[in-house]
């Protein structure tokens, strides 16, 4: 019998970053600046830098967070548009990688399929599969930093509807957008009402004969300017970095205030958001049916439309919204529960993401399989009883990068602390006093579908996940590392 060969091992790394998107590049820059002597590598499953911003290619792709907070704290966003398009964000991430020299540390086409921790060796053994050859490589690292995001790149959430096979038109998913799709003069139905849908509708309406957004229930949609006048004013008056910092802090403070008001006075904020939609759409528009959600603001993410582009498309008759459920597909479109049929040449399934945890890699600790759904999140950055592993997970009520930046700074602080004391292992130990609660309180479908696989949060510090940048900033910069929950040890002794 022929023996199965093991993947070849490589020299031991200090840090292995998984993912070369917005979070992974930011983590590498923090390591470069704060821990210059560390030997690190970045594994990227795809063949390009950028993560989300390289993956998604659908019409109008953009961020629904402003770039003064989605941008890195260390690199000013200099473009005029605060709500930026996908190609501009992708260029910003790639420019950052070049500017700080981290691109040379990336190994493209390497997907992490498994990672096993050994307390005896105080390191992770990470198996990565080469997408070109199919071969596996084994990398060993003292610290594993997961920056692979929170959703699957390989599959999206795709409900099946009766009669799809009879539909004579084209069905597409935004995550796998066919670049040769010509929708000029076509009738388009976009199924969904989240951030992707409200982006697609006005973008496609520029060339399609008509675009209909078909939703089961309404979402909060708010118009914001694509350019901030105060940001332009401060750029004229202040040095580049200072202007960026001032703008960033104003946006942070404003968003924190608005979120707090929404949670404290939900009905008043709801009335205000609906009133703004009515003002944008006109007095005769049925805002009560199509733009008045049943849930409270920020029970799900609030969608942003720059310069009211979707509202404008509706006013001009290039787009419309229908609120109903689907009975079945027909050869020429979609029949609704009310009996109405929507004619369509193209149907876009903007039905949501498929969440995953730790990139769907198989994780084991000292030979025992690890299930993220049974762990507690430590400060939103590590997992209970998992040594030397951090993960980047952003805010749900603000920009992803705000928390990713803080996490990267904290990881560097932890590594320097361990170096000074000649420690090899850091592991947050779960006590019996921390009750488990959902990691994310959102009622959105994509969160609820993954609730069992996501880690939990506790009911007290340091197991709570705060959706508050200032609170996290103080804890991460000034909170004690040896807080009684984080346990440290030397090589060969699991604390």
N, C-alpha and C positions, 0 to 999 in steps of 0.2 A: 504494500500500500504506500502511495506517495504521500509524504508528510506535507501538510499545508504550511507554507512559509508565513512568518509573521511580517508585518510591515516594517521596513527599515526605520531604525530610530535615528533621531537627529540630536545635536547638542542641546543641553538643557537651557531653556529660556527662563528669564525672570518673569515676563508677562506675555501671555498670548491673548490677543484681542480677536474676537470673532465678529466679523462684519466690517465692511469698509464704506458704510453709509455715513449719514450725518453724525450719529453717535460714535461710531468706530474711529472716524478721522479725528473727531474732537478729543476722544480718549487718548489717541496716539500723540496729539499735540501737547496735551497736558503732561504725559509721560516725558516727552521730549524736553519740555520746559522745566518741569519740577523734579524729575528723576533722571537726569541726563545720562547717568551711568548704566541704566537698565538695558539689558538685552531683550528686545521684544520683536514680535512678528504679528502681522495681521492676516487672518485667513478670510478670504472672500469667496463665496460659492459661485458668484457670477464672474464675468470677465471684465468688469468695469467698476470704477469708483462711483458711489452715489446712492446705492440702496434704493429706497422708494423713488427718488427723483430720477434714477436711470431706468427703473422698471416700468413705471407708468408712462404711457405715451398717448393717452386719449386726448381728444380735442379740449383745449382750454386748461389742461392740467396746471394747477397752482396750489399754493398753500392757503389754508384758511386761518393761519396765524401770521401776524405781522413779522417782518424780517428783523425788526429791532430786538425781538425776543427769540425768534426762531434761529437767528444768527448767533454765532459764538460770542461769548463775552470778550474774548481776546482779539477778535477780528471784526472791525467795523463793517457794517453793511453800507455801501456807498451809493448804491443805485437809488433813484428817486422814488421808485414804487415800494411802498411798505408791504402791500399784498402782491407778492411777486409770482411770476409764472415759473413753471417747472424747469425749463431750460436755464433760466437765470440762477435758480437755486442750485442746480446741478453744477453749473460753472463755478459758483461760489465754493462749493464743497471741494471740487477738484483743484481750484486755485489755492485753497487752504492746504491741501495735501502737498502741492508743489512748493508752496512758500515755506513750509516748515520741514520739508525734506522727509516726510513720512511715507510718501508713495513708494519709495524703494523697499520698504519693509512689508509691502503687501504681496501675498501669494494668491494670485487669481485662480479661479476654477477649483478651489479647494473647499469642499463642503464637509463640515464637521458632522460625523455620524455617531460618534460615541466619545465619552470622556470618563475615565475612571481615576479616582483618587486613592493614593496609597499613603497611609499615615507613616509607615515605616520609612518611606523615601521622602515624605513631605512634598509631594508633587502630583500633578495631574498628568496622565498619559492620554493624549488626545488623538483619536483616529480621524483623519481627514481623507476623503475620497477625491481623487483627481478626476475632474469631469471629462478630460480629453482621453486619458488612458484607461480610466476605470480602476486604476491601482490605488491602494491605500497607503498612506504615509502616517507614521507615528511620531508625534511631537510631544516632548515633555516640557512642562512649565511649572514654575513654582506658584504662579497665580494665573487664574483663568478669568478673563473679563468678557462677558457675553454682551455684545452690542449688535445682536442680530435682529432686533426689533420684536414685534409682538404678533406678527401675522405671517401666514404661509405665503411664500412667493410662488409656489407651485400650484396652488388651488385657491379659489375664492368660494364664498358661500353661494351656492347655485341651486335654488329651489326648482323643482320640476313641476310643470303645469300640464294639465290635460290638453291633448290636441296639438302639442308642439310639433309633432311630426307632420301634421297637415299644413303647417304654415309655409306659404310659398316664398316668404321673404327671408331676410338674414337676421340671425340672432347672434349678438356679440356680447362679450364681457369686457368692461373697462380695463381690467388687469391684464388682459391678453388681446389688446386692441390690434386688429389687422391694419397694418400701415397702408395697404392698398385699398382700403374701404372708401368708396366714393359715395357720399351722402348728399351731394348737390341735387337740389330739387326733389329730394325724397321725403316721404312722410315717416317721421321717427317717433317712436314711443320709448321713453326712458322709464323703466320700472325702478322705483326707489325715490327716497326723499332726503337722503343724507348729503354729506359734503360733496360726494362724487356726482350725484344727480344734479345738484344746484350749480355745479361747475359745467357739466356737460350741456345742460339745456340752453343757456345763452350762447355758448360757443358753437354748438351745432346749428342753432337757429339763424346764424349768420349766412349759412349756405343751404340748409334744408328748406323744403317748401313749408313745413310746419313741424314743430317739436312739441310733444305732449309729455308732461311729467305725470306718471300714473303712480299714485301713492295710496297705501292702505289707510294711513292716518297722517295728519300734518306734523311738520317740524317747525321749530322756531327758526326764522330766517331774518337776519339783521343786515342792513346795508351799512357799509363802512367805506370811507374814502380810500382809494388805492394809494394815494399820496398824502402824507401828513404835512400840513403847512408849518407846524411848529418845528418839525424835524428839518425842513429846508431852511427855516429862519436860523436855527441854531448852527447849522452847517456854515452859514454865511458869517456868523458872529464868533464862533469858537473853533479851536483846533479840532482836527478830524476825530481823534479818539475821545476827546472830551465831549464833543457834540453827540457822538454815538452813545456815550455813557449816560448823558443827561436825558436823551430821548428814550433810551432803554428803560431807565428808572421811572420816567413819567408814564410810559406804557404799562410797566409792571404795576405801579401804584394804582393806575386807573382800572386795570383789569381785576386786581384784587378787590378794589372797592365795589365794582359792579357785581362781581361774583358774590361778595358778602351780602349786598343788598338783595340779590336774587334769592339767596337762601333764607334771608331774614324776612323779607317781604315778597314772597313769591307771587301772590295775586296782583299786587300793585305793579311789579315788574312785568308780569304777563300782560296786563292791560296796556302797559306802555309799549311793549314790543309789537303787540297786535295793532295798536293805534299807528305806529310807525309804518307797518306794512300797509294799512288802509290808506295812509297818506301817500305812499308810493304807488299804490295800485288804483286809487280813485274810489270815490264814495259808493259807486254802484257795484264794485267788485265784491264777490261773496267771500270775504276774508274769514268769516266765522266757520265756513266749511273747509277751506283750503289752507289757512294759515293760523289756525287757533288750536294748538295741541291740547290733548287731554291731560298731559303730565305737567309738572312744574318746571320752570326754567332750570337748566343744568341737571335735571334728572337724566337727560341725554345731552350730548354736545350741541351747542347753538351753532347753526350754520351762518357763515358770513358770505355776503355777495358784494364784491368790490364795486363801488359807484352804482350800486343797485342794478347791475347788469341784467339779472334775471327778471326783476320787476319791470325794467324797461322793455325787455323782449315780450313780456305778457301784455303790457300796455299797447305795444305796437302791433299786436296780433300775430307775431311770429312764433309765439309759444303759448301754451295753456297748461293748466293744472286740472287733473281729474282725481277725485278722491273716492275710491271704491275698491272692491276686491275683484280678483280675476275668477271668472267662471271657467273659461277655457280659451285656448288659442283656436282661431279659425284659419282657413286658407288665406284670408286677406287681412287679418289683424287679430284683435283681442276682444272677446265678448266679456262684458262685466256682469256682476251679480244683478245690477239694476236692469239688465237687458240691452243696454247700449253697446254698440260695437265700435271700437277704435280702429280705423283703417291704418295700416302700417306697412311700409316697405322694409323698415329696419326696426328691430326691437333691441334695446340696450338693457342688459340685466345689471343694473347698478344696485345689486341686492346685498352687498356687504362683503366683509372680509372673513377669512377663516383664521381664527386666532391660534397661535401656538405658544409654547413656552420653551425657552432655551434652544430655539431653533429645531425643535423636535429631536434633538440628539439624545441618545440613550446614556443616562448618567448613573454611575455607580460609585459608592463610597466604601472602601475597604471590602470590595466584593459584593456589597449589598445594593440592589437596585434602588434608585431614588425616584420618588414621585413628587413633582413640584406641588401638586394639589394638596399634599398632606403637610406642607411646610408653611411656616410663618415668614412674612417678609420683615427683615430687620432694617429699619429706617428707610424702607423702600429701595434698598441697595444690595443687600445680601439675603441669604435664606437660612432659616434655622437649621443648625446641625450640619451645615455644608461648609467645609473649610476652604479658605483661599479662593472664593468665587464671588464675583460681583456681577450685577447685571444692570444695564441701563434701561430705565423705564420712566418715561416722561409724565407730565401732568395731563390730566383729562380736562381740566378747566383752564389751561393756559398752554403756552408753547412747550413742545416736547424737549427742546434743547435747554430750557432753563434748568430742568432737573438733571438732564444728562451732563451738563457742565458741572453742576454741583457734585454729582456722583464721581465724575472723573477727578475733581480736585480732592475729594475725600479719599478715594483709592490711593492717590499719590501720598496723601498725608499718612494713611495707614501703612503703606510700604516703607516710608521713611522712619516711622515709629518702630516698625519691626526690625529694620536694619540697625538702628541705634542700639537696640537691646538684644541683637543677635537672635531674634525669634524667627521661627520658620513657619508657624501655623497660627492662623487667626480664625476662630469659628464662633459665631453667635449661638449660645445655648438656650434652648427654649425651656422656660420654667412652667410649672403647672398653673401659674397665676394668670397667664395670658390667654384669654378666651379667643376663639377663632371667629372672624367675621369675613365677609367677602372682601377681596383685595380692592375691587373697584365697585363703587356704589351705583354705577350707571344701570339704567333699565334697558339700554339699547340691546337689540337682538343679538348682535355679534358678541357682546359681553356675556349675556345670559346663556348663550349656546356653549360658551367655554368656561362657565363658572366652576365646574368641577376640576378642570385641569390647571386653573390659575392658583398660585399660592394664596394664602389667606393673610389677613392682617389681624393683629391683636387688639385688645380693648384698652391698652395703655402703652406708654413709652417703654422701650424704643420700638415696639412692634406695630405701632400705628403708622399708617401711610397718610401723611398730611398733604392736602392739596393747597399748600400755602408756601409760596416761594420764600418769603421773609422768615417764616418759622424754620424752614429747612436750612436756609442760609446760616442762621444763628447756630443751629444744632450742628451742622456739618463743619463750619469753620471753627467753632469754639467749644463744642461739646466734647466731653472726655471720651477718648478711645477706649481706655480701660474702665468701662462703666459698670462692671460687674456682670454684664450679660455677654460681652465679648470676651472669650477665653483665648489665651495665648499659650503656645508651647514650642518646644524645640523639636528638631528632627527626630522621628522615631517615637515620640510621645504625644498621642492625641489628647488634647486637654479636655 
